[in-house]
């Protein structure tokens, strides 16, 4: 039995007792039962809010996990972003690697070639 049902059950038992409403004891019990009902409602609201927050955190974790899979390790010395024309893999390369003239795509193995002959010194 849930807390809300138990509180409602107690309220029903109290009302069924038909106690004298003018007595102090009856007033105290009635007030305690009202407080219990309000507390039960607040706990239910907090429980629902907690479930929504857990779902939001789960969604955020999933999003971040998906984002991590898409992230590429960017070395501190990476100067250039290169996109493989075959598979679309994004790679970050430094000038020394580009200067070698070619590199294999780490995703599909496609040979990517670089021609730096048209670049002027200021472009590098």
VEXFITOR-368560 format. One record per atom (N, C-alpha, C, O, CB): residue number from 1; atom name; x, y, z. Coordinates in pm, whole numbers, padded with zeros to 5 digits. Each point is the difference from the previous one (the first is absolute). Glycine has a CB too. Example, Ala and Ser with C-alpha at 12.3 -4.5 7.8 and 13.67 -1.06 7.14 Angstrom:
[1 "N" [01319 -00569 00780]]
[1 "CA" [-00089 00119 00000]]
[1 "C" [00090 00120 00000]]
[1 "O" [00104 -00002 00066]]
[1 "CB" [-00293 -00115 00059]]
[2 "N" [00154 00222 -00197]]
[2 "CA" [00082 00119 00006]]
[2 "C" [-00077 00109 00073]]
[2 "O" [00051 00111 00017]]
[2 "CB" [00067 -00174 -00232]]
// end
This chain:
[1 "N" [00085 -00117 00000]]
[1 "CA" [-00085 00117 00000]]
[1 "C" [00090 00124 00000]]
[1 "O" [00095 00009 00078]]
[1 "CB" [-00282 -00133 00045]]
[2 "N" [00155 00218 -00211]]
[2 "CA" [00082 00120 -00009]]
[2 "C" [-00024 00091 00119]]
[2 "O" [-00098 -00016 00074]]
[2 "CB" [00092 00001 -00324]]
[3 "N" [00096 00108 00268]]
[3 "CA" [-00011 00096 00110]]
[3 "C" [-00129 00081 -00011]]
[3 "O" [-00067 00024 00100]]
[3 "CB" [00318 -00012 -00086]]
[4 "N" [-00285 00029 -00134]]
[4 "CA" [-00122 00079 -00020]]
[4 "C" [-00124 -00081 00038]]
[4 "O" [-00093 00053 00062]]
[4 "CB" [00207 00075 -00247]]
[5 "N" [-00116 -00254 00148]]
[5 "CA" [-00116 -00085 00034]]
[5 "C" [-00008 -00024 00151]]
[5 "O" [-00108 -00002 00058]]
[5 "CB" [00124 -00108 -00283]]
[6 "N" [00100 00093 00286]]
[6 "CA" [00002 -00022 00145]]
[6 "C" [-00050 00123 00074]]
[6 "O" [-00076 -00010 00096]]
[6 "CB" [00267 -00149 -00122]]
[7 "N" [-00148 00278 -00021]]
[7 "CA" [-00046 00124 00062]]
[7 "C" [-00151 00017 -00018]]
[7 "O" [-00070 00039 00093]]
[7 "CB" [00295 00066 -00134]]
[8 "N" [-00274 -00136 -00079]]
[8 "CA" [-00144 00009 -00026]]
[8 "C" [-00077 -00101 00086]]
[8 "O" [-00109 00029 00050]]
[8 "CB" [00156 00048 -00286]]
[9 "N" [00011 -00195 00253]]
[9 "CA" [-00063 -00103 00083]]
[9 "C" [-00012 00049 00145]]
[9 "O" [-00105 -00016 00063]]
[9 "CB" [00198 -00165 -00213]]
[10 "N" [00014 00240 00202]]
[10 "CA" [-00004 00055 00137]]
[10 "C" [-00105 00109 00012]]
[10 "O" [-00074 00006 00099]]
[10 "CB" [00317 -00060 -00071]]
[11 "N" [-00251 00140 -00130]]
[11 "CA" [-00100 00107 00001]]
[11 "C" [-00140 -00060 00005]]
[11 "O" [-00087 00048 00073]]
[11 "CB" [00243 00104 -00202]]
[12 "N" [-00178 -00256 00050]]
[12 "CA" [-00131 -00067 00000]]
[12 "C" [-00033 -00064 00134]]
[12 "O" [-00114 00009 00047]]
[12 "CB" [00143 -00050 -00289]]
[13 "N" [00070 -00022 00302]]
[13 "CA" [-00022 -00060 00132]]
[13 "C" [-00036 00107 00103]]
[13 "O" [-00090 -00017 00081]]
[13 "CB" [00250 -00167 -00138]]
[14 "N" [-00088 00295 00051]]
[14 "CA" [-00024 00110 00093]]
[14 "C" [-00143 00054 -00016]]
[14 "O" [-00071 00020 00098]]
[14 "CB" [00317 00040 -00103]]
[15 "N" [-00286 -00037 -00119]]
[15 "CA" [-00134 00053 -00025]]
[15 "C" [-00107 -00102 00040]]
[15 "O" [-00107 00037 00048]]
[15 "CB" [00197 00102 -00237]]
[16 "N" [-00059 -00266 00171]]
[16 "CA" [-00095 -00105 00037]]
[16 "C" [-00019 -00013 00151]]
[16 "O" [-00102 -00052 00045]]
[16 "CB" [00166 -00067 -00251]]
[17 "N" [00031 00165 00283]]
[17 "CA" [-00010 -00008 00145]]
[17 "C" [-00102 00099 00055]]
[17 "O" [-00049 -00016 00112]]
[17 "CB" [00288 -00058 -00103]]
[18 "N" [-00270 00175 -00085]]
[18 "CA" [-00097 00103 00038]]
[18 "C" [00028 00054 00140]]
[18 "O" [-00087 00003 00087]]
[18 "CB" [-00083 -00114 -00232]]
[19 "N" [00293 00155 00163]]
[19 "CA" [00041 00057 00129]]
[19 "C" [-00060 00140 00016]]
[19 "O" [-00038 00065 -00098]]
[19 "CB" [00252 -00199 00093]]
[20 "N" [-00222 00177 00127]]
[20 "CA" [-00054 00133 00031]]
[20 "C" [00098 00105 -00052]]
[20 "O" [00114 00010 00047]]
[20 "CB" [-00236 -00097 00160]]
[21 "N" [00077 00166 -00305]]
[21 "CA" [00087 00097 -00065]]
[21 "C" [00034 00119 00089]]
[21 "O" [00085 00081 -00036]]
[21 "CB" [-00183 -00151 -00180]]
[22 "N" [00035 00082 00328]]
[22 "CA" [00027 00112 00090]]
[22 "C" [00114 -00031 00096]]
[22 "O" [00053 00091 00064]]
[22 "CB" [-00292 -00023 -00082]]
[23 "N" [00276 -00193 00029]]
[23 "CA" [00107 -00038 00094]]
[23 "C" [00137 00034 -00059]]
[23 "O" [00022 -00007 -00121]]
[23 "CB" [-00166 -00178 00213]]
[24 "N" [00234 00223 -00003]]
[24 "CA" [00136 00037 -00041]]
[24 "C" [00071 -00118 -00067]]
[24 "O" [00070 00019 -00099]]
[24 "CB" [-00060 00147 00287]]
[25 "N" [-00027 -00285 -00134]]
[25 "CA" [00067 -00118 -00054]]
[25 "C" [-00043 -00026 -00145]]
[25 "O" [00082 -00035 -00085]]
[25 "CB" [-00069 -00061 00317]]
[26 "N" [-00141 00113 -00258]]
[26 "CA" [-00053 -00022 -00134]]
[26 "C" [00058 00104 -00096]]
[26 "O" [00036 -00033 -00113]]
[26 "CB" [-00249 -00064 00209]]
[27 "N" [00221 00222 -00051]]
[27 "CA" [00056 00107 -00083]]
[27 "C" [00147 -00027 -00032]]
[27 "O" [00045 00023 -00112]]
[27 "CB" [-00207 00140 00214]]
[28 "N" [00236 -00212 -00004]]
[28 "CA" [00143 -00030 -00021]]
[28 "C" [00016 -00114 -00100]]
[28 "O" [00082 00009 -00091]]
[28 "CB" [-00030 00069 00325]]
[29 "N" [-00131 -00184 -00218]]
[29 "CA" [00008 -00113 -00093]]
[29 "C" [-00037 00045 -00140]]
[29 "O" [00066 -00039 -00097]]
[29 "CB" [-00122 -00122 00283]]
[30 "N" [-00048 00243 -00199]]
[30 "CA" [-00042 00050 -00131]]
[30 "C" [00112 00082 -00064]]
[30 "O" [00026 -00012 -00120]]
[30 "CB" [-00267 00015 00196]]
[31 "N" [00306 00080 00003]]
[31 "CA" [00110 00083 -00053]]
[31 "C" [00118 -00088 -00042]]
[31 "O" [00061 00025 -00104]]
[31 "CB" [-00133 00167 00251]]
[32 "N" [00104 -00292 -00068]]
[32 "CA" [00109 -00092 -00035]]
[32 "C" [-00032 -00071 -00131]]
[32 "O" [00088 -00016 -00085]]
[32 "CB" [-00033 -00016 00329]]
[33 "N" [-00179 -00011 -00261]]
[33 "CA" [-00039 -00068 -00124]]
[33 "C" [00005 00095 -00120]]
[33 "O" [00036 -00041 -00110]]
[33 "CB" [-00181 -00113 00244]]
[34 "N" [00110 00281 -00113]]
[34 "CA" [00011 00100 -00108]]
[34 "C" [00147 00020 -00040]]
[34 "O" [00034 00006 -00118]]
[34 "CB" [-00243 00109 00202]]
[35 "N" [00294 -00105 00017]]
[35 "CA" [00144 00016 -00027]]
[35 "C" [00053 -00123 -00072]]
[35 "O" [00080 00013 -00093]]
[35 "CB" [-00055 00132 00297]]
[36 "N" [-00069 -00263 -00163]]
[36 "CA" [00042 -00124 -00066]]
[36 "C" [-00044 00000 -00146]]
[36 "O" [00077 -00041 -00088]]
[36 "CB" [-00090 -00081 00307]]
[37 "N" [-00109 00166 -00246]]
[37 "CA" [-00050 00004 -00139]]
[37 "C" [00082 00099 -00083]]
[37 "O" [00037 -00031 -00114]]
[37 "CB" [-00268 -00028 00195]]
[38 "N" [00261 00177 -00027]]
[38 "CA" [00081 00099 -00072]]
[38 "C" [00141 -00052 -00024]]
[38 "O" [00056 00019 -00108]]
[38 "CB" [-00192 00165 00211]]
[39 "N" [00193 -00249 -00002]]
[39 "CA" [00134 -00056 -00014]]
[39 "C" [00003 -00108 -00107]]
[39 "O" [00094 -00008 -00079]]
[39 "CB" [-00048 00059 00321]]
[40 "N" [-00149 -00133 -00245]]
[40 "CA" [-00009 -00105 -00101]]
[40 "C" [-00007 00060 -00140]]
[40 "O" [00066 -00049 -00091]]
[40 "CB" [-00182 -00100 00257]]
[41 "N" [00035 00254 -00182]]
[41 "CA" [-00010 00067 -00131]]
[41 "C" [00135 00060 -00041]]
[41 "O" [00040 -00011 -00116]]
[41 "CB" [-00282 00062 00162]]
[42 "N" [00310 00011 00049]]
[42 "CA" [00130 00062 -00030]]
[42 "C" [00103 -00107 -00036]]
[42 "O" [00080 00019 -00091]]
[42 "CB" [-00133 00171 00247]]
[43 "N" [00052 -00302 -00085]]
[43 "CA" [00091 -00110 -00032]]
[43 "C" [-00028 -00054 -00141]]
[43 "O" [00094 -00033 -00073]]
[43 "CB" [-00079 -00026 00317]]
[44 "N" [-00141 00050 -00280]]
[44 "CA" [-00035 -00048 -00135]]
[44 "C" [00050 00099 -00105]]
[44 "O" [00053 -00040 -00103]]
[44 "CB" [-00256 -00079 00195]]
[45 "N" [00184 00250 -00065]]
[45 "CA" [00048 00102 -00093]]
[45 "C" [00152 -00008 -00015]]
[45 "O" [00052 00006 -00112]]
[45 "CB" [-00245 00143 00175]]
[46 "N" [00263 -00163 00049]]
[46 "CA" [00146 -00010 -00004]]
[46 "C" [00045 -00127 -00071]]
[46 "O" [00099 00000 -00073]]
[46 "CB" [-00087 00131 00285]]
[47 "N" [-00085 -00239 -00191]]
[47 "CA" [00033 -00126 -00067]]
[47 "C" [-00015 00014 -00152]]
[47 "O" [00084 -00046 -00076]]
[47 "CB" [-00159 -00082 00279]]
[48 "N" [-00033 00193 -00246]]
[48 "CA" [-00021 00024 -00143]]
[48 "C" [00110 00090 -00058]]
[48 "O" [00052 -00025 -00108]]
[48 "CB" [-00300 -00002 00141]]
[49 "N" [00281 00132 00043]]
[49 "CA" [00106 00091 -00044]]
[49 "C" [00134 -00073 -00008]]
[49 "O" [00078 00021 -00093]]
[49 "CB" [-00202 00173 00196]]
[50 "N" [00150 -00279 -00005]]
[50 "CA" [00124 -00077 00001]]
[50 "C" [00007 -00093 -00121]]
[50 "O" [00106 -00014 -00062]]
[50 "CB" [-00102 00026 00313]]
[51 "N" [-00115 -00075 -00284]]
[51 "CA" [-00004 -00089 -00117]]
[51 "C" [00028 00079 -00128]]
[51 "O" [00071 -00047 -00088]]
[51 "CB" [-00235 -00104 00206]]
[52 "N" [00107 00272 -00127]]
[52 "CA" [00023 00084 -00118]]
[52 "C" [00147 00041 -00008]]
[52 "O" [00058 00002 -00108]]
[52 "CB" [-00295 00082 00120]]
[53 "N" [00296 -00050 00102]]
[53 "CA" [00142 00037 00002]]
[53 "C" [00089 -00118 -00038]]
[53 "O" [00098 00016 -00073]]
[53 "CB" [-00148 00156 00249]]
[54 "N" [00017 -00290 -00126]]
[54 "CA" [00076 -00120 -00036]]
[54 "C" [-00005 -00024 -00150]]
[54 "O" [00100 -00035 -00062]]
[54 "CB" [-00147 -00064 00287]]
[55 "N" [-00072 00119 -00284]]
[55 "CA" [-00015 -00019 -00144]]
[55 "C" [00082 00104 -00076]]
[55 "O" [00064 -00031 -00100]]
[55 "CB" [-00295 -00064 00136]]
[56 "N" [00229 00220 00012]]
[56 "CA" [00078 00106 -00065]]
[56 "C" [00149 -00031 00008]]
[56 "O" [00073 00021 -00097]]
[56 "CB" [-00252 00146 00154]]
[57 "N" [00224 -00217 00057]]
[57 "CA" [00141 -00036 00015]]
[57 "C" [00034 -00116 -00092]]
[57 "O" [00106 00000 -00063]]
[57 "CB" [-00108 00079 00302]]
[58 "N" [-00085 -00177 -00246]]
[58 "CA" [00022 -00114 -00089]]
[58 "C" [00009 00046 -00145]]
[58 "O" [00087 -00045 -00074]]
[58 "CB" [-00207 -00104 00235]]
[59 "N" [00029 00238 -00200]]
[59 "CA" [00003 00053 -00137]]
[59 "C" [00129 00076 -00027]]
[59 "O" [00058 -00010 -00107]]
[59 "CB" [-00308 00024 00109]]
[60 "N" [00294 00064 00098]]
[60 "CA" [00124 00076 -00015]]
[60 "C" [00119 -00094 -00010]]
[60 "O" [00088 00020 -00084]]
[60 "CB" [-00188 00170 00213]]
[61 "N" [00102 -00294 -00045]]
[61 "CA" [00109 -00099 -00006]]
[61 "C" [00004 -00067 -00137]]
[61 "O" [00107 -00018 -00059]]
[61 "CB" [-00128 -00021 00306]]
[62 "N" [-00097 00003 -00298]]
[62 "CA" [-00007 -00063 -00132]]
[62 "C" [00052 00095 -00106]]
[62 "O" [00076 -00040 -00088]]
[62 "CB" [-00272 -00098 00162]]
[63 "N" [00154 00264 -00067]]
[63 "CA" [00046 00100 -00096]]
[63 "C" [00151 00016 00007]]
[63 "O" [00068 00004 -00103]]
[63 "CB" [-00288 00116 00121]]
[64 "N" [00274 -00112 00104]]
[64 "CA" [00144 00017 00015]]
[64 "C" [00075 -00123 -00047]]
[64 "O" [00107 00011 -00061]]
[64 "CB" [-00147 00141 00255]]
[65 "N" [-00014 -00271 -00166]]
[65 "CA" [00064 -00122 -00049]]
[65 "C" [00003 -00002 -00152]]
[65 "O" [00101 -00035 -00061]]
[65 "CB" [-00178 -00087 00266]]
[66 "N" [-00035 00161 -00266]]
[66 "CA" [-00005 00006 -00147]]
[66 "C" [00098 00103 -00053]]
[66 "O" [00066 -00022 -00101]]
[66 "CB" [-00306 -00047 00106]]
[67 "N" [00249 00183 00065]]
[67 "CA" [00093 00105 -00042]]
[67 "C" [00144 -00046 00013]]
[67 "O" [00084 00031 -00085]]
[67 "CB" [-00250 00143 00155]]
[68 "N" [00195 -00249 00037]]
[68 "CA" [00136 -00050 00020]]
[68 "C" [00041 -00093 -00114]]
[68 "O" [00115 00001 -00043]]
[68 "CB" [-00145 00018 00291]]
[69 "N" [-00066 -00098 -00296]]
[69 "CA" [00032 -00092 -00110]]
[69 "C" [00032 00077 -00127]]
[69 "O" [00079 -00046 -00082]]
[69 "CB" [-00228 -00126 00185]]
[70 "N" [00088 00290 -00119]]
[70 "CA" [00024 00080 -00119]]
[70 "C" [00127 00084 00011]]
[70 "O" [00056 00042 -00100]]
[70 "CB" [-00302 -00037 00062]]
[71 "N" [00289 00019 00162]]
[71 "CA" [00118 00084 00019]]
[71 "C" [00123 -00070 -00054]]
[71 "O" [00012 -00122 00003]]
[71 "CB" [-00116 00225 00199]]
[72 "N" [00193 -00023 -00250]]
[72 "CA" [00127 -00049 -00050]]
[72 "C" [00107 00054 00093]]
[72 "O" [-00007 00115 00043]]
[72 "CB" [-00074 -00127 -00286]]
[73 "N" [00179 -00070 00272]]
[73 "CA" [00108 00048 00083]]
[73 "C" [00072 00114 -00071]]
[73 "O" [00051 -00017 -00110]]
[73 "CB" [-00024 -00210 00216]]
[74 "N" [-00025 00340 -00043]]
[74 "CA" [00068 00116 -00057]]
[74 "C" [00131 00016 00077]]
[74 "O" [00000 00032 00119]]
[74 "CB" [-00220 00082 -00188]]
[75 "N" [00329 -00135 -00001]]
[75 "CA" [00129 00020 00063]]
[75 "C" [00022 00148 00021]]
[75 "O" [-00055 00084 -00072]]
[75 "CB" [00147 -00293 -00035]]
[76 "N" [-00010 00242 00207]]
[76 "CA" [00030 00140 00025]]
[76 "C" [00062 00067 -00121]]
[76 "O" [-00017 00120 -00020]]
[76 "CB" [00047 -00173 00261]]
[77 "N" [00042 -00024 -00322]]
[77 "CA" [00069 00057 -00115]]
[77 "C" [-00081 -00005 -00128]]
[77 "O" [00053 00033 -00106]]
[77 "CB" [00156 -00098 00213]]
[78 "N" [-00335 00025 -00101]]
[78 "CA" [-00082 -00012 -00121]]
[78 "C" [-00028 00138 -00058]]
[78 "O" [-00053 00088 00068]]
[78 "CB" [-00051 -00300 00019]]
[79 "N" [00141 00228 -00214]]
[79 "CA" [-00019 00128 -00067]]
[79 "C" [-00109 -00005 -00105]]
[79 "O" [-00057 00103 -00035]]
[79 "CB" [00295 -00054 00077]]
[80 "N" [-00267 -00169 -00094]]
[80 "CA" [-00090 -00014 -00113]]
[80 "C" [-00107 -00104 00027]]
[80 "O" [00025 -00104 00061]]
[80 "CB" [00160 00173 -00214]]
[81 "N" [-00305 -00039 00106]]
[81 "CA" [-00109 -00097 00005]]
[81 "C" [-00013 -00055 -00141]]
[81 "O" [-00016 00075 -00096]]
[81 "CB" [-00107 00045 00287]]
[82 "N" [00129 -00251 -00202]]
[82 "CA" [-00008 -00067 -00130]]
[82 "C" [-00119 -00095 00004]]
[82 "O" [-00018 -00075 00095]]
[82 "CB" [00271 00093 -00133]]
[83 "N" [-00335 -00013 -00067]]
[83 "CA" [-00116 -00088 -00009]]
[83 "C" [00023 -00099 -00113]]
[83 "O" [00026 00039 -00114]]
[83 "CB" [-00181 00141 00204]]
[84 "N" [00146 -00308 -00057]]
[84 "CA" [00018 -00104 -00101]]
[84 "C" [-00116 00007 -00099]]
[84 "O" [-00116 -00005 00041]]
[84 "CB" [00240 -00143 00124]]
[85 "N" [-00095 00159 -00295]]
[85 "CA" [-00107 00009 -00099]]
[85 "C" [-00074 -00133 -00018]]
[85 "O" [-00111 -00002 -00054]]
[85 "CB" [00242 00179 -00061]]
[86 "N" [-00072 -00286 00159]]
[86 "CA" [-00064 -00131 -00017]]
[86 "C" [-00100 -00029 00110]]
[86 "O" [-00114 -00038 -00027]]
[86 "CB" [00320 -00041 -00087]]
[87 "N" [-00164 00096 00241]]
[87 "CA" [-00087 -00039 00111]]
[87 "C" [-00047 00117 00085]]
[87 "O" [-00088 -00016 00084]]
[87 "CB" [00207 -00199 -00081]]
[88 "N" [-00062 00334 -00024]]
[88 "CA" [-00041 00117 00077]]
[88 "C" [00066 00013 00136]]
[88 "O" [-00034 00089 00077]]
[88 "CB" [-00178 -00105 -00195]]
[89 "N" [00307 -00072 00149]]
[89 "CA" [00071 00005 00128]]
[89 "C" [00075 00133 00011]]
[89 "O" [00065 00044 -00095]]
[89 "CB" [-00042 -00297 00098]]
[90 "N" [-00034 00316 00114]]
[90 "CA" [00072 00124 00024]]
[90 "C" [00128 -00033 00075]]
[90 "O" [-00002 -00069 00102]]
[90 "CB" [-00214 00204 -00096]]
[91 "N" [00327 -00084 -00058]]
[91 "CA" [00129 -00021 00065]]
[91 "C" [00064 00136 00022]]
[91 "O" [-00019 00093 -00079]]
[91 "CB" [00049 -00322 -00028]]
[92 "N" [00046 00240 00213]]
[92 "CA" [00074 00121 00030]]
[92 "C" [00148 -00032 -00013]]
[92 "O" [00053 -00089 00067]]
[92 "CB" [-00236 00176 00088]]
[93 "N" [00249 -00012 -00241]]
[93 "CA" [00140 -00028 -00030]]
[93 "C" [00084 00125 00023]]
[93 "O" [-00047 00112 -00016]]
[93 "CB" [-00021 -00287 -00151]]
[94 "N" [00193 00152 00203]]
[94 "CA" [00091 00113 00013]]
[94 "C" [00070 00022 -00134]]
[94 "O" [-00010 -00082 -00091]]
[94 "CB" [00044 00036 00339]]
[95 "N" [00037 00158 -00258]]
[95 "CA" [00062 00036 -00126]]
[95 "C" [00104 -00105 -00043]]
[95 "O" [00013 -00029 -00118]]
[95 "CB" [-00052 00272 00171]]
[96 "N" [00112 -00298 00043]]
[96 "CA" [00104 -00099 -00033]]
[96 "C" [-00062 -00122 -00069]]
[96 "O" [00060 -00055 -00093]]
[96 "CB" [00078 00134 00289]]
[97 "N" [-00254 -00121 -00152]]
[97 "CA" [-00068 -00114 -00062]]
[97 "C" [-00047 00036 -00140]]
[97 "O" [00016 -00078 -00094]]
[97 "CB" [-00088 -00005 00320]]
[98 "N" [00015 00201 -00241]]
[98 "CA" [-00046 00047 -00131]]
[98 "C" [00119 00010 -00096]]
[98 "O" [-00010 -00034 -00118]]
[98 "CB" [-00180 00162 00226]]
[99 "N" [00302 -00081 -00055]]
[99 "CA" [00120 00020 -00081]]
[99 "C" [00054 -00132 -00056]]
[99 "O" [00070 00000 -00102]]
[99 "CB" [-00015 00202 00241]]
[100 "N" [-00087 -00314 -00075]]
[100 "CA" [00043 -00130 -00050]]
[100 "C" [-00064 -00030 -00136]]
[100 "O" [00053 -00079 -00078]]
[100 "CB" [-00025 -00001 00314]]
[101 "N" [-00141 00143 -00264]]
[101 "CA" [-00063 -00014 -00130]]
[101 "C" [-00118 -00094 -00004]]
[101 "O" [-00085 00012 -00088]]
[101 "CB" [00302 00035 -00005]]
[102 "N" [-00226 -00140 00187]]
[102 "CA" [-00115 -00090 00001]]
[102 "C" [-00016 -00064 00137]]
[102 "O" [00094 -00005 00081]]
[102 "CB" [-00063 -00040 -00327]]
[103 "N" [-00151 -00004 00270]]
[103 "CA" [-00031 -00071 00123]]
[103 "C" [-00119 -00092 -00029]]
[103 "O" [-00086 00033 -00081]]
[103 "CB" [00173 00159 00229]]
[104 "N" [-00090 -00306 -00082]]
[104 "CA" [-00113 -00092 -00015]]
[104 "C" [-00112 00044 00095]]
[104 "O" [00026 00037 00114]]
[104 "CB" [00129 -00228 -00180]]
[105 "N" [-00278 00186 00017]]
[105 "CA" [-00115 00028 00085]]
[105 "C" [-00004 -00107 00109]]
[105 "O" [00008 -00119 -00029]]
[105 "CB" [-00139 00228 -00162]]
[106 "N" [00120 -00065 00314]]
[106 "CA" [00002 -00098 00110]]
[106 "C" [-00131 -00077 00010]]
[106 "O" [-00009 -00098 00074]]
[106 "CB" [00168 00245 00047]]
[107 "N" [-00262 -00103 -00195]]
[107 "CA" [-00128 -00070 00003]]
[107 "C" [-00012 -00103 -00113]]
[107 "O" [-00033 -00116 00025]]
[107 "CB" [-00068 00319 00079]]
[108 "N" [00127 -00159 -00228]]
[108 "CA" [-00024 -00090 -00114]]
[108 "C" [00129 -00041 -00072]]
[108 "O" [-00004 -00087 -00087]]
[108 "CB" [-00218 00194 00061]]
[109 "N" [00335 -00046 00061]]
[109 "CA" [00127 -00037 -00062]]
[109 "C" [00029 00071 -00132]]
[109 "O" [00105 -00023 -00060]]
[109 "CB" [-00132 -00194 00169]]
[110 "N" [-00064 00302 -00155]]
[110 "CA" [00020 00075 -00124]]
[110 "C" [00126 00086 00011]]
[110 "O" [00023 00064 00103]]
[110 "CB" [-00274 -00061 -00146]]
[111 "N" [00332 -00002 -00062]]
[111 "CA" [00120 00082 -00002]]
[111 "C" [-00039 00143 -00034]]
[111 "O" [-00056 00027 -00106]]
[111 "CB" [00199 -00225 00038]]
[112 "N" [-00114 00289 00160]]
[112 "CA" [-00028 00142 -00022]]
[112 "C" [00132 00068 -00035]]
[112 "O" [00098 -00011 00074]]
[112 "CB" [-00296 00009 00087]]
[113 "N" [00200 00071 -00273]]
[113 "CA" [00123 00063 -00046]]
[113 "C" [-00014 00152 00010]]
[113 "O" [-00107 00056 -00021]]
[113 "CB" [00154 -00250 -00135]]
[114 "N" [00064 00258 00189]]
[114 "CA" [00002 00144 00017]]
[114 "C" [00106 00060 -00092]]
[114 "O" [00114 -00045 -00004]]
[114 "CB" [-00192 00024 00243]]
[115 "N" [00037 00123 -00313]]
[115 "CA" [00092 00071 -00089]]
[115 "C" [00017 00141 00055]]
[115 "O" [-00092 00081 -00005]]
[115 "CB" [00023 -00220 -00199]]
[116 "N" [00187 00167 00256]]
[116 "CA" [00027 00130 00060]]
[116 "C" [00076 00093 -00094]]
[116 "O" [00040 00109 00040]]
[116 "CB" [-00038 -00220 00182]]
[117 "N" [00016 00069 -00345]]
[117 "CA" [00084 00078 -00092]]
[117 "C" [-00060 00136 -00033]]
[117 "O" [00075 00093 -00031]]
[117 "CB" [00007 -00307 -00064]]
[118 "N" [-00212 00230 00099]]
[118 "CA" [-00063 00127 -00033]]
[118 "C" [-00007 00098 00117]]
[118 "O" [-00035 00116 -00018]]
[118 "CB" [-00097 -00238 -00151]]
[119 "N" [00165 00075 00288]]
[119 "CA" [-00009 00087 00117]]
[119 "C" [00120 00093 00010]]
[119 "O" [00114 -00040 -00026]]
[119 "CB" [-00246 -00136 00143]]
[120 "N" [00104 00298 -00080]]
[120 "CA" [00108 00094 00026]]
[120 "C" [00037 -00011 00147]]
[120 "O" [-00077 -00054 00079]]
[120 "CB" [-00001 00212 -00265]]
[121 "N" [00191 -00108 00223]]
[121 "CA" [00051 -00010 00137]]
[121 "C" [-00100 00057 00101]]
[121 "O" [-00014 -00056 00109]]
[121 "CB" [00248 00072 -00199]]
[122 "N" [-00303 00091 00058]]
[122 "CA" [-00094 00062 00093]]
[122 "C" [-00126 -00084 00020]]
[122 "O" [-00067 00014 00102]]
[122 "CB" [00156 00208 -00170]]
[123 "N" [-00123 -00310 -00027]]
[123 "CA" [-00117 -00086 00012]]
[123 "C" [00026 -00116 00096]]
[123 "O" [-00093 -00058 00055]]
[123 "CB" [00028 00119 -00287]]
[124 "N" [00190 -00093 00253]]
[124 "CA" [00037 -00114 00082]]
[124 "C" [00001 00039 00141]]
[124 "O" [00029 -00082 00087]]
[124 "CB" [00104 -00014 -00265]]
// end
